[in-house]
Amino acid sequence: MEREASLIRIKLKYPNLLEEVEEDLKRLKDLLSKGGAVGEVKKHRAEEESVDALLDRAKKLYIAGELQQAKELFEKVLELAPENPTAKFMLRRINMRL
C-alpha cells in the first residue's frame, strides 16, 4: 500500500519521468553504438590510472631521496595532466633542492 502511494506521488510530481528516462536511454544507446563515447571514456580512465600510478611512484622516489628520477616522473604526469597540482608542487620542491 505504501509503495503504491509513493508511486502515485511520483507520477503526479513527475508526469513525464518515464518518457524522459526512455529518451535518455535511447541517447545513451546511440552513443554506445557509435563506439566513440566508450573509447573516450576508456582512454580517459586509462590516463587517470596512469597519472595516479606515476604520482605514487614519483612520491616514493622523492621520499627515498631519488630526486632526479622523481622529477622525471612528475614531468611525465604533467605531460598527461598539465594542470595536476601535486606534480606542479612537487616539481617546485625538487627544483629548489637540486
Rosetta constraint file for C-alpha pairs under 8 A:
AtomPair CA 1 CA 5 HARMONIC 6.32 0.50
AtomPair CA 2 CA 6 HARMONIC 6.22 0.50
AtomPair CA 3 CA 7 HARMONIC 6.24 0.50
AtomPair CA 4 CA 8 HARMONIC 6.22 0.50
AtomPair CA 5 CA 9 HARMONIC 6.25 0.50
AtomPair CA 6 CA 10 HARMONIC 6.21 0.50
AtomPair CA 7 CA 11 HARMONIC 6.12 0.50
AtomPair CA 8 CA 12 HARMONIC 6.17 0.50
AtomPair CA 9 CA 13 HARMONIC 6.08 0.50
AtomPair CA 10 CA 14 HARMONIC 5.77 0.50
AtomPair CA 10 CA 15 HARMONIC 7.75 0.50
AtomPair CA 11 CA 15 HARMONIC 5.05 0.50
AtomPair CA 11 CA 17 HARMONIC 7.68 0.50
AtomPair CA 16 CA 20 HARMONIC 6.15 0.50
AtomPair CA 17 CA 21 HARMONIC 6.13 0.50
AtomPair CA 18 CA 22 HARMONIC 6.12 0.50
AtomPair CA 19 CA 23 HARMONIC 6.09 0.50
AtomPair CA 20 CA 24 HARMONIC 6.15 0.50
AtomPair CA 21 CA 25 HARMONIC 6.13 0.50
AtomPair CA 22 CA 26 HARMONIC 6.20 0.50
AtomPair CA 23 CA 27 HARMONIC 6.32 0.50
AtomPair CA 24 CA 28 HARMONIC 6.17 0.50
AtomPair CA 25 CA 29 HARMONIC 6.11 0.50
AtomPair CA 26 CA 30 HARMONIC 6.21 0.50
AtomPair CA 27 CA 31 HARMONIC 6.28 0.50
AtomPair CA 28 CA 32 HARMONIC 6.13 0.50
AtomPair CA 29 CA 33 HARMONIC 5.97 0.50
AtomPair CA 30 CA 34 HARMONIC 6.39 0.50
AtomPair CA 31 CA 35 HARMONIC 6.68 0.50
AtomPair CA 31 CA 36 HARMONIC 7.08 0.50
AtomPair CA 31 CA 37 HARMONIC 5.94 0.50
AtomPair CA 31 CA 38 HARMONIC 7.96 0.50
AtomPair CA 32 CA 36 HARMONIC 7.23 0.50
AtomPair CA 32 CA 37 HARMONIC 6.18 0.50
AtomPair CA 32 CA 38 HARMONIC 6.15 0.50
AtomPair CA 35 CA 39 HARMONIC 6.13 0.50
AtomPair CA 36 CA 40 HARMONIC 6.14 0.50
AtomPair CA 37 CA 41 HARMONIC 6.16 0.50
AtomPair CA 38 CA 42 HARMONIC 6.14 0.50
AtomPair CA 39 CA 43 HARMONIC 6.07 0.50
AtomPair CA 40 CA 44 HARMONIC 6.04 0.50
AtomPair CA 41 CA 45 HARMONIC 6.05 0.50
AtomPair CA 42 CA 46 HARMONIC 6.09 0.50
AtomPair CA 43 CA 47 HARMONIC 6.21 0.50
AtomPair CA 44 CA 48 HARMONIC 6.23 0.50
AtomPair CA 45 CA 49 HARMONIC 6.20 0.50
AtomPair CA 46 CA 50 HARMONIC 5.98 0.50
AtomPair CA 47 CA 51 HARMONIC 6.02 0.50
AtomPair CA 47 CA 80 HARMONIC 6.97 0.50
AtomPair CA 48 CA 52 HARMONIC 6.15 0.50
AtomPair CA 49 CA 53 HARMONIC 6.12 0.50
AtomPair CA 50 CA 54 HARMONIC 6.08 0.50
AtomPair CA 51 CA 55 HARMONIC 6.05 0.50
AtomPair CA 51 CA 77 HARMONIC 5.59 0.50
AtomPair CA 51 CA 80 HARMONIC 6.97 0.50
AtomPair CA 51 CA 81 HARMONIC 7.37 0.50
AtomPair CA 52 CA 56 HARMONIC 6.19 0.50
AtomPair CA 53 CA 57 HARMONIC 6.28 0.50
AtomPair CA 54 CA 58 HARMONIC 5.97 0.50
AtomPair CA 54 CA 73 HARMONIC 6.17 0.50
AtomPair CA 54 CA 74 HARMONIC 7.30 0.50
AtomPair CA 54 CA 76 HARMONIC 7.72 0.50
AtomPair CA 54 CA 77 HARMONIC 6.46 0.50
AtomPair CA 55 CA 59 HARMONIC 6.03 0.50
AtomPair CA 55 CA 73 HARMONIC 7.33 0.50
AtomPair CA 55 CA 74 HARMONIC 6.68 0.50
AtomPair CA 55 CA 77 HARMONIC 6.96 0.50
AtomPair CA 55 CA 87 HARMONIC 7.32 0.50
AtomPair CA 56 CA 60 HARMONIC 6.33 0.50
AtomPair CA 57 CA 61 HARMONIC 6.24 0.50
AtomPair CA 57 CA 70 HARMONIC 7.68 0.50
AtomPair CA 57 CA 73 HARMONIC 7.66 0.50
AtomPair CA 58 CA 62 HARMONIC 6.13 0.50
AtomPair CA 58 CA 69 HARMONIC 7.45 0.50
AtomPair CA 58 CA 70 HARMONIC 4.47 0.50
AtomPair CA 58 CA 71 HARMONIC 7.33 0.50
AtomPair CA 58 CA 73 HARMONIC 5.51 0.50
AtomPair CA 58 CA 74 HARMONIC 6.21 0.50
AtomPair CA 59 CA 63 HARMONIC 6.19 0.50
AtomPair CA 59 CA 70 HARMONIC 6.85 0.50
AtomPair CA 60 CA 64 HARMONIC 6.14 0.50
AtomPair CA 60 CA 70 HARMONIC 7.95 0.50
AtomPair CA 61 CA 65 HARMONIC 6.24 0.50
AtomPair CA 61 CA 66 HARMONIC 5.02 0.50
AtomPair CA 61 CA 67 HARMONIC 6.72 0.50
AtomPair CA 61 CA 69 HARMONIC 6.77 0.50
AtomPair CA 61 CA 70 HARMONIC 5.23 0.50
AtomPair CA 62 CA 66 HARMONIC 5.51 0.50
AtomPair CA 62 CA 67 HARMONIC 5.37 0.50
AtomPair CA 62 CA 70 HARMONIC 5.46 0.50
AtomPair CA 66 CA 70 HARMONIC 6.15 0.50
AtomPair CA 67 CA 71 HARMONIC 5.94 0.50
AtomPair CA 67 CA 94 HARMONIC 6.37 0.50
AtomPair CA 67 CA 98 HARMONIC 7.70 0.50
AtomPair CA 68 CA 72 HARMONIC 6.39 0.50
AtomPair CA 69 CA 73 HARMONIC 6.48 0.50
AtomPair CA 70 CA 74 HARMONIC 6.19 0.50
AtomPair CA 71 CA 75 HARMONIC 6.15 0.50
AtomPair CA 71 CA 91 HARMONIC 6.15 0.50
AtomPair CA 71 CA 94 HARMONIC 6.76 0.50
AtomPair CA 72 CA 76 HARMONIC 6.36 0.50
AtomPair CA 73 CA 77 HARMONIC 6.32 0.50
AtomPair CA 74 CA 78 HARMONIC 6.45 0.50
AtomPair CA 74 CA 87 HARMONIC 5.14 0.50
AtomPair CA 74 CA 88 HARMONIC 7.72 0.50
AtomPair CA 74 CA 90 HARMONIC 7.41 0.50
AtomPair CA 74 CA 91 HARMONIC 6.62 0.50
AtomPair CA 75 CA 79 HARMONIC 6.43 0.50
AtomPair CA 75 CA 87 HARMONIC 7.29 0.50
AtomPair CA 75 CA 91 HARMONIC 7.70 0.50
AtomPair CA 76 CA 80 HARMONIC 6.59 0.50
AtomPair CA 77 CA 81 HARMONIC 5.84 0.50
AtomPair CA 77 CA 82 HARMONIC 7.42 0.50
AtomPair CA 77 CA 84 HARMONIC 7.49 0.50
AtomPair CA 77 CA 87 HARMONIC 6.60 0.50
AtomPair CA 78 CA 82 HARMONIC 4.26 0.50
AtomPair CA 78 CA 83 HARMONIC 6.87 0.50
AtomPair CA 78 CA 84 HARMONIC 6.40 0.50
AtomPair CA 78 CA 87 HARMONIC 6.61 0.50
AtomPair CA 78 CA 88 HARMONIC 7.62 0.50
AtomPair CA 83 CA 88 HARMONIC 7.72 0.50
AtomPair CA 84 CA 88 HARMONIC 6.40 0.50
AtomPair CA 85 CA 89 HARMONIC 6.04 0.50
AtomPair CA 86 CA 90 HARMONIC 6.06 0.50
AtomPair CA 87 CA 91 HARMONIC 6.01 0.50
AtomPair CA 88 CA 92 HARMONIC 6.36 0.50
AtomPair CA 89 CA 93 HARMONIC 6.43 0.50
AtomPair CA 90 CA 94 HARMONIC 6.10 0.50
AtomPair CA 91 CA 95 HARMONIC 5.98 0.50
AtomPair CA 92 CA 96 HARMONIC 6.27 0.50
AtomPair CA 93 CA 97 HARMONIC 6.53 0.50
AtomPair CA 94 CA 98 HARMONIC 6.17 0.50
